[in-house]
Amino acid sequence: MRFIWDPKYSVSIKSIDTQHQRFFEIINQIYTLIHQAYFSKEDLLTIVKELEEYGNYHLSYEEKYFKEYNYPNAKTHIAAHQILRQKIKDYLTDLQKPDSVPETLAADIAEFTKNWLSEHILDLDHQYIQFFILHDIK
């Protein structure tokens, strides 16, 4: 099932909402692959590398503000970010294995990242809304 942006995901900070929407787009590229008659490991690998690269950009963006403004829940929030970073690295490792099945991995990656991002935004990211607004983060 594709990952659809909904206003409930908004954190009221334009730069971060835009970044989250880009995350949705990347995850949806995996769902698009899943629905094709055939795709290769390389096709999936390209998207997962993009997910890793963009993920690192976005998570570092948030973490920069945590540090700059001494966000009180930074430790917990960054620990959650590390879970995503590690899981994506694990998926990249799995994709390199000669016996990996791209169809199975694609489904796992899409579901994990969709669930992780949805829960993360609605819980941890929503906790920083007032803090970020107070510090005029746009």
C-alpha positions as CSV (number, residue, x, y, z in Angstrom):
1,M,0.0,0.0,0.0
2,R,1.4,3.4,-1.0
3,F,2.3,5.9,1.7
4,I,0.0,8.9,1.4
5,W,0.9,12.3,3.0
6,D,-1.9,13.5,5.3
7,P,-2.1,16.7,7.3
8,K,-1.8,14.7,10.5
9,Y,1.9,14.2,9.6
10,S,2.6,17.9,9.5
11,V,4.9,19.3,12.2
12,S,4.0,22.9,11.2
13,I,7.6,23.5,10.1
14,K,7.8,23.9,6.3
15,S,11.3,22.7,5.8
16,I,10.7,19.5,7.8
17,D,7.3,18.8,6.3
18,T,8.9,19.1,2.8
19,Q,11.6,16.7,3.8
20,H,9.1,14.2,5.3
21,Q,7.1,14.4,2.0
22,R,10.3,13.5,0.1
23,F,10.7,10.5,2.4
24,F,7.2,9.4,1.4
25,E,8.1,9.7,-2.3
26,I,11.2,7.6,-1.9
27,I,9.3,4.9,0.0
28,N,6.6,5.0,-2.7
29,Q,9.3,4.3,-5.3
30,I,9.7,0.9,-3.5
31,Y,6.0,0.3,-3.6
32,T,6.1,1.1,-7.4
33,L,8.8,-1.5,-7.8
34,I,6.8,-4.1,-5.9
35,H,3.9,-3.7,-8.3
36,Q,6.0,-4.2,-11.4
37,A,6.1,-7.6,-13.1
38,Y,9.9,-7.7,-12.7
39,F,12.6,-5.6,-11.1
40,S,16.2,-6.3,-10.3
41,K,18.3,-6.1,-7.1
42,E,20.0,-3.1,-8.7
43,D,16.7,-1.3,-9.1
44,L,15.9,-1.8,-5.4
45,L,19.5,-1.1,-4.4
46,T,19.4,2.3,-6.2
47,I,16.3,3.3,-4.2
48,V,17.6,2.0,-0.9
49,K,20.8,4.0,-1.4
50,E,18.7,7.1,-2.1
51,L,16.7,6.3,1.1
52,E,19.9,6.1,3.1
53,E,21.4,9.3,1.6
54,Y,18.3,11.3,2.0
55,G,17.6,9.8,5.4
56,N,21.0,10.8,6.7
57,Y,20.5,14.3,5.3
58,H,17.1,14.7,7.0
59,L,18.0,13.2,10.3
60,S,21.1,15.3,10.5
61,Y,19.0,18.4,9.7
62,E,16.8,17.7,12.8
63,E,19.8,16.7,14.9
64,K,21.6,20.0,14.1
65,Y,18.7,21.9,15.7
66,F,18.6,19.6,18.7
67,K,22.2,20.4,19.4
68,E,22.0,24.1,18.5
69,Y,19.1,24.7,20.8
70,N,19.7,22.0,23.4
71,Y,16.5,20.1,22.7
72,P,15.7,18.3,26.0
73,N,14.5,15.0,24.3
74,A,17.4,14.8,21.9
75,K,19.0,11.7,23.3
76,T,15.8,9.6,22.8
77,H,15.0,11.1,19.5
78,I,18.6,10.5,18.1
79,A,18.4,6.9,19.4
80,A,15.3,6.4,17.2
81,H,17.1,7.9,14.3
82,Q,20.0,5.5,14.8
83,I,17.5,2.6,14.6
84,L,16.5,3.7,11.1
85,R,20.1,4.3,10.0
86,Q,21.2,0.9,11.1
87,K,18.2,-0.9,9.6
88,I,18.8,0.7,6.2
89,K,22.5,-0.3,6.4
90,D,21.3,-3.9,7.2
91,Y,19.0,-3.8,4.2
92,L,21.9,-2.7,2.0
93,T,24.0,-5.5,3.3
94,D,21.3,-8.0,2.7
95,L,20.8,-6.7,-0.9
96,Q,24.5,-7.5,-1.6
97,K,24.1,-11.2,-0.7
98,P,23.9,-13.4,-3.7
99,D,21.0,-15.4,-2.4
100,S,18.8,-12.4,-1.4
101,V,15.4,-12.2,-2.9
102,P,14.6,-8.6,-4.0
103,E,10.8,-9.1,-4.0
104,T,10.9,-10.1,-0.3
105,L,13.4,-7.4,0.7
106,A,11.4,-4.7,-1.2
107,A,8.3,-5.6,0.8
108,D,10.2,-5.7,4.1
109,I,11.9,-2.4,3.4
110,A,8.7,-0.6,2.3
111,E,6.7,-1.8,5.3
112,F,9.5,-1.1,7.8
113,T,10.3,2.4,6.6
114,K,6.6,3.3,6.2
115,N,5.8,2.1,9.7
116,W,8.9,3.6,11.2
117,L,8.4,7.0,9.6
118,S,4.7,7.2,10.3
119,E,5.2,6.3,14.0
120,H,8.2,8.5,14.3
121,I,6.5,11.6,12.9
122,L,3.3,11.1,14.9
123,D,5.2,10.5,18.2
124,L,8.7,11.9,18.5
125,D,8.6,14.6,15.8
126,H,5.3,15.9,17.1
127,Q,7.0,16.3,20.5
128,Y,9.4,18.9,19.1
129,I,6.8,21.1,17.3
130,Q,6.4,23.8,20.0
131,F,10.2,23.7,20.8
132,F,11.1,24.3,17.2
133,I,8.5,26.9,16.7
134,L,9.7,28.7,19.8
135,H,13.2,28.8,18.3
136,D,11.8,30.0,15.0
137,I,12.9,27.0,12.9
138,K,11.2,27.2,9.6
